[in-house]
């Protein structure tokens, strides 16, 4: 949720600086938006990986009950 809020804020900065015809200043918020989007994708991939590993461990324990 915080990542989406930050993207919204930096998107507003990009729009505001473009609207005011100060385009060199719009590069920094745009680059931050790209970096934050990449970070969100990285976190989503990591969460999917952890979920998959935990599911595999659970299914392995459920199928091979050695107790």
C-alpha positions, 0 to 999 in steps of 0.5 A: 500500500505504501508503495502505491502511495509513493508512486501516486505522489511521484506521479503527481510531481511528474505531472506538476513539473511537466504542467509548469514547463520545467521538464528537467525537474520531471526526470528525477520523480520519473526515475524514482517512479521507475525504481519504485515500480521495479522494487515492487515487482521484485518484492512481488516475485520474492513473495511468490517464491516464498509462498511456493516454497512454503506450499511445497514444504507443507504438501511434502509433509502432508504426503510423507507423514513419517511420524 
